[in-house]
Amino acid sequence: MTDIRLLAIDLDDTLVREDNTISDYTRSILKKVQTKGIHIVIATGRMYQTARPVGHAMDMGDLPMILFSGGLVQRIESGENLWEQTVDVAVAKEILQLAKANDWYVQSYVDDELLVHHETEESRMYEKGVGAKPVYIGDAVYTPPKGPNKLLFIAKPERIREIEAEMNRVFAGKVEIVRSKPNFLEINSMNCTKGSTLAHMVEDLGLKPEQVVAFGNSQNDISMLEYAGTAVAVANADDNVKVVAHEVCPSNEDDGVAHWLEAHIL
């Protein structure tokens, strides 16, 4: 590997282990990479509230994070907002009204708040998994006063496939529709993906795609894997993610990202 200048790394199921932590080994490898002058960018579907603790635990300074799968760029420590693109409020209202009519569980993200209708098994699971604190607002969730950063449907995989099909039928070309987990369906602003936002950051730094290595595991990582000169999927990645990757490293539970970096960068 020569002239690698930037790493773009997904969090959930890629860098982060199932217990929502990163290992001391992974932390030490990332710090060694940073000392070589290589930029590190976190690229996640998470909100700032839940991404910051992981970024802070990395102990690597005020790194930029691509949040909401491309909808927001914010720094870890200072919270500085570098760029933002929200879902069109009119389209968001249409989606939320459809969710209400079909009794689909959906949560909305506005101003770093997680907005939910009422407490459910899904909201409890999400809070336990990533540490987000839901704000329960009843029917007000269906009529947002401004465009949300993201909408997220949570359901069993077979139900998510049904919701995804309906979203594509009604809203294709109006929003980005992508699965981040088998039971998570994300709705983001149109033409706003991890890949498109990463491309803007790389251009601003005066770098080229071939100087970028991207790591991911899920459908919402595909855009940045396709953009990067080197695309690495973890062993636990979805099959359609492995297809677009140039290489496969060990799983998130086995510190795959760190092992790849030690072998190829250090």
C-alpha positions, -999 to +999 in steps of 0.1 A: +000+000+000+015+033-011+002+069-006-029+060+014-040+093+029-074+087+043-094+059+060-132+059+061-145+035+087-180+024+095-189+018+132-216-008+138-206-043+129-174-030+113-152-012+139-174-016+169-179-050+186-213-064+196-210-048+231-207-013+215-169-010+223-136-011+205-107-031+218-074-017+232-057-033+202-078-016+177-074+018+195-036+014+195-035+005+158-056+035+148-034+058+169-003+045+151-020+050+117-028+086+127+008+093+136+017+085+100-003+116+089-033+096+076-067+111+080-093+090+097-130+096+092-158+078+110-187+071+086-218+058+103-256+058+102-256+069+139-265+103+153-240+125+171-254+115+205-245+078+200-215+082+177-196+106+200-190+081+229-173+057+205-153+084+188-143+098+222-132+063+233-109+062+203-089+091+219-078+105+186-088+141+189-115+162+171-120+139+141-148+145+117-177+120+116-200+114+087-233+108+105-268+097+094-251+077+065-240+110+049-265+136+060-243+154+086-206+159+092-197+168+127-165+168+148-162+143+177-150+165+205-162+200+197-195+190+181-187+215+153-212+211+125-193+211+092-221+202+068-257+191+068-284+180+044-318+170+058-347+151+043-372+174+026-399+182+052-428+177+029-415+143+018-408+133+054-444+141+063-457+119+035-435+090+046-445+094+083-482+096+074-478+063+055-460+048+085-489+059+107-515+044+083-497+011+082-487+010+119-450+008+110-425+016+138-405+046+127-382+069+145-371+104+134-339+123+141-340+161+145-314+183+162-296+153+177-328+141+193-343+106+187-381+112+183-404+082+188-442+079+191-442+058+223-421+032+241-420-001+223-399-032+221-381-016+191-373+016+210-360-003+240-339-025+218-324+005+200-317+023+232-299-007+247-279-013+215-265+022+209-273+042+240-297+066+224-323+082+247-357+083+229-379+113+233-416+101+232-438+127+215-469+108+204-486+118+172-463+148+169-437+124+154-458+122+122-458+160+116-422+173+119-418+211+119-385+207+100-367+182+078-353+153+098-317+142+094-329+107+089-359+084+094-354+048+105-379+019+103-372-010+126-390-044+121-382-080+115-363-086+083-392-099+063-413-069+073-385-045+065-384-060+030-421-052+026-416-016+038-386-012+016-406-023-015-433+002-006-409+030+000-392+023-034-426+022-051-438+055-037-407+075-029-379+064-054-362+094-067-373+115-037-351+100-009-323+076-004-337+042+008-311+018+022-308-010+048-281-006+075-290-039+092-314-067+082-340-051+105-331-014+099-343+006+069-329+041+066-345+071+048-321+098+039-320+130+018-319+124-019-283+121-034-269+120+002-250+089+010-218+079+028-201+078-006-212+112-018-203+130+015-170+112+016-162+123-019-168+160-009-145+156+021-118+140+000-120+167-026-118+194+000-086+178+013-071+178-022-069+140-022-080+114-048-103+083-044-073+060-050-057+075-018-088+063+003-094+030+020-130+024+031-142-003+056-178-015+059-203-043+063-238-033+052-258-019+023-254+017+035-216+013+032-217+002-005-216+038-019-183+046+000-168+012-008-175+018-045-159+053-042-127+043-024-096+032-042-094+003-018-126-012-004-125-037+025-154-056+039-153-073+073-159-111+073-194-106+089-205-083+060-235-089+039-228-109+007-237-079-015-212-058+003-184-084-001-191-084-039-181-048-042-151-050-018-116-056-031-107-075+001-123-092+031-107-088+065-116-106+098-149-098+115-156-069+138-155-092+168-120-103+157-106-067+153-106-071+115-101-035+106-071-032+129-055-064+117-059-052+081-043-018+089-014-035+108-007-057+078-011-032+050-004+003+064+020+000+094 
